[in-house]
């Protein structure tokens, strides 16, 4: 379980900085696919591991994107709100021990909502921090919306592609 | 004391979160625009090396060498141009018999990472301190302006692209000679914004905009773009113009780093200007 998460950590960092960062999606689109790692950490992950691993993930991406601290801050924030979001979505499904956050165990609807909320939180933190203010709020909101949508597509695609072998 | 630990443990999730966020903010602030180089730097040998290798793989294999040679030849060529020299005073006796003194030196470099879709875009190039690159050097391609160096490590440099909210470059409208400032509003990577052009001067669609040479970073006359559209914002005495860049920032592979050999002298003079009566 731990090993699988470490592998996912490394692969997602590499995928983000070597593939995604080099694809020019055009316009405002700047997907942050590595959030997938935070989404898929097991439910029973202790809080401090959740925070530290997300921070490390963000920092790792930062090192290769020339945005030191930016992704680290956004990823840590995402990790911080994750338990709250899980509690919020609990009414939909009970988290029995051994369940994994994902489409296979909890259904498409649950995962879609879960991913949508956390990705939006992450991208909002990231893009507002990048502009460091609310001066260009509509442009920033547009940036957040469109990049979140693309990230969400990537995350759901990865669910369908990789969840079967797990 | 025991209670304190119990309290800290009870809310450790929150405290750890605050701690990590504070550290991230510290990094953001220290690493952002114009901060001096830091120990934890995003421009280091490991990340630069990996990006460099990656860029090497993705280069068109057969074109790689040809491109490098071409860029170096171009840099050499720029070094011979009269624009790279400054005329020394001709009315006095010369101790050394050179009529011109070199003002700008060009270094060829390769872009190993680049973004255009963020609000603040940066490039990384494969030349650093050991090659003579310093902070606040200008960066351009043969097509036009690119940005300025903001951070250097031994072998790599980080360049703040003109596609950045912190980028402000002194430019000149070629036809009227008016001086303005080039900024970027973050919308389209092909379009920059020209401000501070007084409305009494004439501005035409299609006018060429070049660097003014006032910033001590860029030589005069580096191409920037053409005026695509302009307007006067309500209550403003200045034109705001959309500039269509000459350079396609999504496709830059080789750049020149421009060293102004007189920059230190010029900056010292600038710093002393408040002493004049």
Interface residues (C-beta under 8 A of the other chain):
Chain A: X18 X21 X22 X24 X25 X26 X27 X28 X29 X30 X47 X48 X51 X52 X55 X58 X59 X62 X63 X64 X65 X66 X67 X68 X69 X70 X72 X73 X76 X77 X79 X80 X83 X127 X129 X130 X131 X136 X139 X140 X143
Chain B: X12 X13 X16 X17 X20 X21 X23 X24 X25 X26 X27 X28 X29 X30 X31 X40 X41 X42 X43 X44 X47 X50 X51 X54 X58 X113 X115 X116 X117 X118 X119 X120 X122 X124 X158 X165 X185 X186 X187 X188 X250
